[in-house]
Amino acid sequence: MREIVRGTRLGVLAVTGAAAAALTATACGSGGSSSYDKPGGSTPSQSQQQPQPAPASPALVRTQDAKLGAIVTDAKGFTLYRFDKDKPRPSVSNCSGNCATTWPPAAAGDQVTLKGIDKALVSTVTRADGSKQLTLGGWPLYRYAADTKPGDTKGQGIAGTWFASGPQGKKAQAGTGGGGGYGY
């Protein structure tokens, strides 16, 4: 009798294990969706997260700010800034570590979409970590972490060294129309 019960338990365990493996394979398949893909589903651990799609191509867009005149934004409408401690020729980024956390570099991709920006002014610089950063007029471009919505310009003039970028890469300044600039 013990042999039969023992054999039945092993059989049940084997069937249960096979069913769990099949469910796992189905949930991880490329065609299906899992519970965390649906509203009210559980949140996956990092090891369960699906790969994220590649970010969209970067963009530089000329836009108009009521106070600063013409400025440059990314594709989502977030203001792009330049840092006076960087160098435009040759392009050098001097913002890394904590600075790059507060002022994330505008990442360069294989193609950049331009709207109202002269393509001859757009290039890239290789950062110390090996990543590529967009430049405009030679100046490396950054976002400001405290800009929480498109159109924010909270980084303008911070520490007297951070300025919204005008469409030629020069500083956007109140009263300059954004195309001019001070202090080259």
Secondary structure, DSSP 4 states (H G I P E B T S, - for coil): -HHHHHHHHHHHHHHHHHHHHHHHHHHHSSSS--GGGSTTPPPPPGGGPPPPPPPPPPEEEEEEETTTEEEEE-TTS-B-EEETTSEETTEE----THHHHHS-B-B--S--EEESS-GGGEEEEE-TTS-EEEEETTEE-B--TT--STT--TTTTGGGTEEEBPTTSSBP-TTTTTT--S--
